[in-house]
Amino acid sequence: VPRLRQLLMVASQKVKTPTMEFYLFYISSSALRKAKRLQRRWSRLLFSQVLKTLNIHEKLSLKLNDHKRTYKIEFYFDEKYGKKQLNEIIRLFETYFISRLCRSINKKRKELTTTALLTSAHIQLAEKDDDDDEDDEQINGEANTAKEKANRNDEKEYDDDDDDNNNNNEENETDDEETMQDNQDEND
């Protein structure tokens, strides 16, 4: 018994000694009941073994600035464990399982919130980049339009200069022709 007590006191979650055997030499009905009780007490009882059914009801309420999701979870335990043992199971369930469940839900909610915030920040950044690209395109488009306009004005000026030069050349040619005719008249 002292060694058994020592084993149970220093037992960890990861069992290093996988099994332990007890031999009952005098098997009576009361000894068998006590042995079964010890077995249940010392063996690890999984939640799935105790739980008979589980119902989950989800309610979603959408209001103007308040979106809320409410869950109603109903646990139905197997009655084969007896009322006294079920009361102990329910007490342990409330003490350990519910607190772990709440911690797990809060952890997951924080992860989802963080992920959602990062995703929305990424989307906003991408939209801003797209807007910047559109602004750049608009600015580039306006700059191109201004360049085209300036090029057209330059071409127009060149055309005007060419026209002036052509007119001057025609005048010069006309003057030259008159001068030549005058010179020929004089020579004749």
C-alpha positions in Angstrom: 0.0 0.0 0.0 2.8 2.6 0.7 4.3 1.9 -2.7 0.9 2.2 -4.4 0.4 5.5 -2.6 3.8 6.7 -3.7 3.0 5.8 -7.3 -0.3 7.6 -7.2 1.1 10.7 -5.6 3.9 11.2 -8.1 1.9 10.0 -11.1 2.1 12.3 -14.1 -0.1 12.8 -17.2 2.2 10.6 -19.2 2.2 7.2 -17.6 5.6 5.6 -17.5 4.2 2.3 -16.1 1.5 1.3 -18.5 -0.5 -1.1 -16.3 -0.8 -2.3 -12.8 -2.4 -5.5 -11.7 -4.2 -6.4 -8.4 -5.1 -9.9 -7.5 -8.2 -10.5 -5.3 -7.9 -13.8 -3.5 -11.2 -13.8 -1.6 -13.8 -12.9 -4.2 -17.1 -12.0 -2.5 -19.8 -9.8 -3.9 -18.9 -6.9 -1.7 -15.2 -7.3 -2.6 -16.1 -7.4 -6.2 -18.2 -4.2 -5.9 -15.3 -2.5 -4.0 -12.9 -3.6 -6.7 -15.1 -2.3 -9.5 -15.4 1.0 -7.6 -11.6 1.3 -7.2 -11.2 0.4 -10.9 -13.6 3.2 -11.9 -12.0 5.6 -9.5 -8.4 4.9 -10.6 -9.0 4.5 -14.3 -9.1 7.5 -16.6 -12.7 8.3 -17.5 -13.1 10.0 -20.9 -15.8 12.6 -21.4 -17.1 10.7 -24.4 -17.6 7.6 -22.2 -19.9 9.5 -19.8 -21.7 11.6 -22.4 -24.8 10.1 -23.9 -25.9 12.8 -26.2 -25.1 16.4 -26.9 -27.4 19.1 -28.5 -26.1 22.4 -29.7 -28.5 25.2 -30.7 -27.2 28.3 -32.4 -29.0 31.7 -32.4 -27.9 34.6 -34.5 -29.2 38.0 -33.8 -28.4 40.9 -36.1 -29.1 44.4 -34.9 -27.9 47.7 -36.2 -24.6 47.9 -34.3 -24.8 44.6 -32.4 -24.2 41.3 -34.0 -24.5 38.4 -31.6 -24.3 34.7 -31.8 -25.6 32.6 -28.9 -25.0 28.9 -28.4 -27.1 26.7 -26.1 -25.4 23.4 -25.4 -27.2 20.6 -23.7 -25.3 17.7 -22.2 -27.0 14.4 -21.5 -25.0 12.0 -19.4 -25.3 8.2 -19.3 -27.3 7.1 -16.3 -25.5 3.8 -15.9 -22.9 5.5 -13.6 -25.6 6.1 -10.9 -26.9 9.3 -9.4 -24.1 9.7 -6.8 -21.3 9.2 -9.4 -23.1 11.4 -11.9 -23.2 14.2 -9.4 -19.4 13.9 -8.9 -18.9 13.7 -12.7 -21.1 16.8 -13.2 -19.2 18.7 -10.4 -15.8 17.8 -12.1 -17.3 18.6 -15.4 -18.3 22.1 -14.2 -15.0 22.6 -12.5 -12.6 21.5 -15.2 -14.3 21.0 -18.5 -16.3 24.2 -18.7 -13.3 26.4 -17.7 -11.2 24.6 -20.3 -13.9 25.0 -22.9 -14.2 28.7 -22.2 -10.4 29.2 -22.4 -10.4 27.3 -25.7 -13.2 29.4 -27.1 -11.6 32.7 -26.1 -8.3 31.6 -27.5 -9.9 30.6 -30.8 -11.9 33.9 -30.9 -8.7 35.9 -30.3 -7.0 34.0 -33.2 -10.0 34.6 -35.5 -10.2 38.3 -34.5 -6.4 38.8 -35.1 -6.7 36.9 -38.4 -9.7 39.0 -39.4 -7.9 42.2 -38.5 -4.8 41.2 -40.4 -6.9 40.2 -43.4 -8.9 43.4 -43.4 -5.7 45.5 -43.0 -4.1 43.5 -45.9 -7.2 44.1 -48.0 -7.3 47.8 -47.1 -3.6 48.1 -48.0 -4.2 46.3 -51.3 -7.2 48.6 -52.1 -5.0 51.6 -51.2 -2.3 50.3 -53.6 -5.0 49.8 -56.3 -6.3 53.3 -55.7 -2.7 54.6 -55.9 -2.2 52.7 -59.1 -5.5 54.2 -60.5 -4.3 57.7 -59.3 -0.9 57.1 -61.0 -2.7 56.0 -64.2 -4.9 59.0 -64.0 -2.0 61.3 -63.5 0.0 59.5 -66.2 -3.1 59.8 -68.5 -3.3 63.6 -67.8 0.4 64.0 -68.3 0.2 62.1 -71.6 -2.8 64.2 -72.7 -0.8 67.4 -71.8 2.2 66.1 -73.8 0.1 65.2 -76.8 -1.5 68.7 -76.6 2.0 70.3 -76.5 3.2 68.2 -79.4 0.1 69.2 -81.4 0.8 72.9 -80.6 4.5 72.4 -81.6 3.4 70.8 -84.8 1.0 73.6 -85.4 3.8 76.1 -84.8 6.0 74.2 -87.2 3.2 74.2 -89.8 2.7 77.9 -89.3 6.5 78.4 -89.6 6.5 76.3 -92.7 3.6 78.3 -94.1 5.4 81.5 -93.3 8.6 80.2 -94.9 6.6 79.0 -97.9 4.9 82.4 -98.2 8.3 84.1 -97.8 9.8 81.8 -100.3 7.0 82.5 -102.7 7.4 86.2 -102.1 11.1 85.8 -102.5 10.6 83.8 -105.7 8.2 86.4 -107.0 10.6 89.2 -106.1 13.4 87.2 -107.7 11.4 86.7 -110.9 10.6 90.4 -111.0 14.2 91.2 -110.5 15.2 88.8 -113.2 12.7 90.2 -115.6 13.9 93.7 -114.8 17.5 92.6 -115.4 16.5 91.0 -118.7 14.7 94.1 -119.7 17.7 96.2 -119.0 19.9 93.9 -120.9 17.6 94.0 -123.9 
